[in-house]
Structures are given as structure tokens and as C-alpha cells.
Amino acid sequence: MARAADYPSQTIKIVVPFPPGGGVDVVARVIAPRLGELLGQSVIIENRGGAGGSVGATFVAQAPRDGYTLLMGTASTHGTNPNVYTKLGYDPVRDFVPVALITSAPLMLVANNEVPVKTAADLIALAKTKPGALSFGSYGTGSNNHLIAELLNTMAGIQTNHIPYRGSAPMMTDLIGGRIQFAFDGVAATLGYIRSGTVRSLGVSSAQRSAVLPDEPTIAESAVPGFDATAWFALFAPAGTPKTAVDLLNSKVNAALATAEVKEGFLKLGNEPVGGGPDVLAAKVQSELQKWTTIVREKNIRIDQ
């Protein structure tokens, strides 16, 4: 009880379950310094990548329940992975306590310039005339952008082929080179390509338009009503972490999100600050788990470890 009352009295570690330099890592490094200032302790980042975020998530699930080891969780660790992996070292609900939903970001639907389409509706119409002829890329089987593309296939009633890659960079290289016809990728990753005309933007995956690209229509408004899928980033603590620590962390995350430098840092990445109480994040996890269950079963997407 005394240790809980003194929290935090030492350095706090945020485990990023992906390699340095990626989207999750950058989000963590935007908020960590300001969060550290507000908590009065250093907040450091530790990268533990592997198995679509599962390695880092498992590490935090098994960490001491004292509030000093946190997870930067994502739509993969707490949405798609539990549906895709046949064996997972953690339970996304039982093994964690939600702290705060930090940001949410749409993915851009982009196409190779040689594909004769200008909108998401055009792409769907083309796919319907040529079933199985178009291919899309992803960061890997079972990844967030793989399942988002499969969600488009299902909701739009089209059949396109999945080509997995080892991350965004090789996927975009093949998209530009014409070896795949379309893909979903983050705003930060595609913004330069879109503005230079290297690839063609067809729409935004979220229900609302992107604050960074407000003129780009959503897929929901232009082609597939109800289509809504995002990348999101959130802080979790191991289950059993004292409520006093969780509540303090939540209040300081929300305070950090309200500062101009953190807001601007996220918007430059195409991420929009969210915040709210732990209940907001808990509801997000439940909705994500339910969303992907049907798609994974329908497409028979499974990864054996």
C-alpha cells in the first residue's frame, strides 16, 4: 500500500511491441517526454518486436503489476492478433487493465497509377468485372491492413488477392512498381507519395475524414456505407495494477494529449488524439475483437506459432 501511495517513485517503461522507427514507436516517443514531465519521473521506451506485437504484449502481461511496465497496445495486439493467432501468450482482456486510448488514425486506400480508377467506387467496380484479377498488399498475414482489405472485399462483395510483405516499405515499393494494384497504409506513410502523385489516393478507411487530408472522401461516404476501420494506439498495464496508479496514469495521459506540442506532433503523423477514461479504451477493445472475428473465420486466416 505504501508503494502504491508513493507511485511513481521510479522510471516508467513503455514497451513498444514493434521495431524502432515504425508508427507505434513514433507515437510512443511523441507522448513519453510530456508524460514523464507530468508524472515527475522518466518515461522510457523499450522495443520488443516480434509476431505482430505478440512478443511485447506477452512480456507486459507477465510483468510486475506495479505500474512501472506498460504496453503501447494497438489494433493488432488487442484486435486482430487474438483472432488470428492459434496460440497467443496473453489474453487481451483478462491479462491487461486499460489505461487510456491515445490516438486513432485512418488508413489510406491507395492504388498504383496505372490502375484505371480514381475512387474507391471505381476500384470496386473494376474488381467486380475482373474477379480475382486485382491484388493488394499488406504488412503480413493477419496484420491490421490485411484484415482491413479483407473487410473491404466482404462489404463490397469483391474478390481480390492478398500479397503479404515484411512491412510498409517493400509493400509500397511493389505498389509503385505495379506488382500489386492497391493497398491500405497509414497517412504518414502515404502522404508524401500521394502529394507527389506517385500513388493515387482512393479514400480514407475511417468513418470520419482525416484531419490531415480533409478533402479526401471516406470509403463509407463514397462507396461502402458503414465501412470503418482504423489504426489506434493505447496504453495498457498488467492486470492487477493498483487502481490508484491506473487512475493517475490516465489523468496524466489526458493532460499530455491536451498540450499543443503533443497534439501537433500527432497530427503531423496523421494521428488524432482521443483520450477519455479507461472505459473508453475497454469499449474499443471489445468492439475490435468482435469486428475481426467474422472476417477471420470467413477468410480462414490463421497463424500457427
ZIZI-V158942 format. One record per run of one state. SS is the DSSP state (a for helix, b for strand, c for the rest). FROM is the first residue (numbers start at 1). TO is the last residue. Records with the same first field share a line. If there is no record, write none. Layout:
BEGIN
SS: FROM-TO ; FROM-TO
END
This chain:
BEGIN
c: 1-1 ; 6-11 ; 17-22 ; 40-42 ; 48-50 ; 62-68 ; 75-75 ; 86-95 ; 112-119 ; 130-134 ; 139-143 ; 157-160 ; 165-167 ; 177-181 ; 197-199 ; 205-217 ; 223-229 ; 239-242 ; 258-259 ; 269-271 ; 274-277 ; 300-302 ; 304-305
a: 2-5 ; 23-39 ; 51-61 ; 76-84 ; 120-129 ; 144-156 ; 168-176 ; 187-196 ; 219-222 ; 243-257 ; 260-268 ; 278-299
b: 12-16 ; 43-47 ; 69-74 ; 85-85 ; 96-111 ; 135-138 ; 161-164 ; 182-186 ; 200-204 ; 218-218 ; 230-238 ; 272-273 ; 303-303
END
